[in-house]
Every structure is written in C-alpha cells, then in structure tokens.
C-alpha cells in the first residue's frame, strides 16, 4: 500500500521540476505566453512538449533501473535511479555517493542506496569520469523517493563516448522491460 | 584438485542450488566466503550458507561504529562473556571483535549460540524481498511454535498465552502464530534480525538466529555507545529491539547444528531440491560433493587459498574499513539540539567540537576558557595539533594534547588532560581513570 502511494507522489515530481526549469530556458523575463498571447506563439503546454521531447530522446534506461540523460552537447550525462526502482526499493535511508574524479567503466558500481535494511549498488550505464555528485542526498536521502528522475539525481559523468548512451533502452523499451 | 579449487569451480558452475556450512567461527572469514558466493556464484543459482561466529558485534555497511558500539566495553569485557561451547574452559582475553559487514541494516551481536543464515539468489527488480525469513520460520517452528515474521522481516516470538482454537491461523501462515502477540507485559521478542544486499543480478538476504545465546543480558550494554548522544551523524540507524533465545525452558534444546539442519531441510523443501546421492553437511563432515542439481559441503579456513576470499578477509578486518568510511560526522561536548550529561570531572567551561570525515579530524574547535577572545585563540592552538589527525593511528588524545598544546599553569594542564581523557573515552574506547582525571 505504502509503495503505491509513493509511486504516485514520485510520478508528479518530474513534470513539476520541468515546469520550474522552463522559465530560465526561455531567456525572457516575461513568460512567452503572457507577452505574446496570439495564436502563433507556443502555449506553455506546447513549449513544454517541445523542451521534453529532445531531452527524452537523450534520456536512456538500463535493465538495472538506472537512467542517464545526456547534456545538449552530449559530453555529460546525469545518472539516477528510475521511478520504478525508487518505488520498489521503498524509503531510502542512506545514499553513498561516488568520489569526484573517479574514472569508471560501464557497469561499475558508483554508489549505493540503502532501504528496508538492504544496500543496493548503483552502476554507471556508461564509461567516463564522475564530475559532480548530488550532495543533497547525503543530507536528505528521501529526496530519491520524492523525485528519483529529478532532484534525486545521483551523479554527473563526463561521457567518453556518447554512442554508449544511445545504445541503451529508450523509454518505450524500458517500460516494456518493467512490464515483463 | 585442492578443496579451494574445487569450491571455486562448483560455485561458478551452473548448478542450480548450493548448500554450504562453515566449520570456522571466524566472522571475517565467514563474511568473506559469503561475499565470494555473492559475487561469484552463477547468476541463476540460489545458495544457502550457514555459519556460527565467536562473540562479535557486526555493524551495517552504512553505519557509524562510534555511534553503534560501546568501545570501552568491547575492549575490556570480552573476558566476562560466556562462551557457549567452552563454558568450563578459560575464555580468551581478546577483545570482542567489531566488524563492518557489506550489507545494509543495523547492528547485531553474534556468539556461539547464534546461527547465521545467508541466502543468495537471482534478483528481480533490484529488490531483496526477504521471503527466506519465512523459510527460516518454518525451520524454527520445529523447536518453537511461537516464531513468526514481523513487518520488518525480522523473526519474533509471540510471548502470550495460546489462543482459542478458533483463532488459530493456518499452520503454513508464517506471519501469525497460535499465541497472543502481547501478554500485557511482554512485547514480541526478536530472535532474528535480517539485512540485505543487491548488486546487478544478485541479491543476498542474511540474518541471525539467537538459538541459545548465553549473552542476552549483556548484548544491549555492548550496543549502547556512551558517545552516541554527543555525535551528529547521517549514518544509517539501528532499531533497538527486545531480544530472546529460540530455546526457552519449555522447549526442547537443539544444538546450533540441529537448527542448521532444520534450515537446510526447509531450504530443500522450499526449492524442491533433488538431493539423490548427496549427504548433506549435517549427515557427514565430508568436504564438497554434488549431483546435477545441487552442490554441498562443509567449508573452512582452507578457502583462504582463494585470492578473493583472502583479500576480502584482509579488507573487512582492517581498521580502515571499519573506521574510515567517507561520511562526515561531528562530536560535540555540547550538541546544539540536546544536553547529554557530561561526566562530573569534565571542565565546566570547556567546549569541544570535532568534525570527522573518513576517520580524519578535518577541523576542530576546542576551548577551555569562558572568555570568547581567549577561547578563540585556544581553539586555534588545539586545532593546530588536531587537524588532519587520523583517529585509527592515535594511541591517546591525552598524550597528543599534552605534548602539542602549550600550557599556562596547573589548572589549564589539568583541564587539557581531562579534555583529552574525554576524547579518549568517546573515540578510542579508553576507559577514563577518574583518579588520574582528578589530579
């Protein structure tokens, strides 16, 4: 029962964080939909659709329930665990983050989360160097449950070969994997 | 081929089920064999591994040893603990070992009256589901029908009277018993705590089973750290629970090897394993054997020939592994949100605040004086001595401060000695000699 509730809460978070990041990326002080209320300008809804579709194109998933999202220039990837994994794991009480500058190969452990007395390793889906970690998770591990694919990201990696990311599952394939 | 060679070949083979019992009671060796099984066994296989350890305290991988363990007691009181199998022989005077395991969860106490079980299995969706706690309950119920799995996946005994027959649950129900869970005075008592680990395709669920520990009365003493109220740490917590032995006065008295046998039987039944032509570990003491479906045997220290087991054993016993985990924590004589009681000899105007990360004092603020300007200059003096000190390399804070901090008169010398004595007690588990502290 608790797991179902968590899943519902978690699934709301990415659309929220997406709405928040929308305004800075417009580059104008007044949101576009207010200053140009005519039909030709994109509505916030369309604009959001426009922003997320290339991002989701670059967001990939692994069968171990990690996700990685490439930056626009494809040099960096943000890594985390999926909604599916976060709700299955239950309340996260501890997050072990990787060391900065750690050189890792695809499949290496880069940290762990502990929930329900169990420590689960987090693997990197791609080869590269760890360039940032989400230190908020040390203070507040439950951030992972609240937004595993948003503010609960785990690490950023300088990607050696962007093709490695492209070979992973897209959202549709990952959904199928979780339904198997 | 040597036993070690045969073992590593069997473990990595695609044989579906494995049952091993350790003859060693060395916690570091047993945890390292377990880790080897976890990392090396075939991804589709399910492994049962059973072991019993000499008295030790085992903390979870994400826990803070200073917060969990009473170090002064583990150093001193090893000698006063009963040793289950050797009650008439002199108990070795060594310390009770404190070990950090590789799985999550809280701190537990092991001794020779405690059977540890460990099941390694193919993981579905990252989740360690703890279903083997039910298997262990089925084994324990051969001895004590009050056992059941609780909501934390631990195994408890219902202490109350037998219920009316109309209220008896199905005998296969491992979550309920025919006994009242509360008799008004006693809560259900924990006999088994569990923890798990997940990595890639493999999951591990292990746990304790207090069969007949002679040390129940002292366990909580060892797990109560005098430093805990002064520490602020984001480490994974323990959940203290009242504990009991499986054996009570009105139940028959099996030995640890009988309980192991009952767990093996429950495992074989659960997976419907064909054991044709195999003699299981409790039937004969032979080393390894197998048929097409199952491998089995008794294991011991000869497995140290396997390089991964040897290096795992060295790592898990090292003070670095136990004390130098990365997560930062603080030790304060006057923590901001609480007012724990300081010893009466603690200098009333002294203030201590240490920031510790990876076992290293990364910064400190120690002062003796009530006057802010003097206190600030004292803090600089102390910090110059303490900063970047590796705690595991230190014999005594008293000596370090005595040699490193310049002193202004006898009172200050005494205060510095007491500050050092308090730090020795909190972080090094040195018991404080109050007569010396009062000098």
Interface residues (C-beta under 8 A of the other chain):
Chain A: X64 X65 X84 X85 X88 X89 X93 X94 X96 X99 X107 X109 X112 X114 X115 X116 X117 X118 X119 X120 X121 X123 X138 X139 X178
Chain B: X60 X61 X62 X102 X103 X104 X105 X106 X125 X126 X127 X128 X130 X152 X153 X194 X195 X196 X197 X198 X199 X200 X205 X234 X235 X236 X237 X326 X327
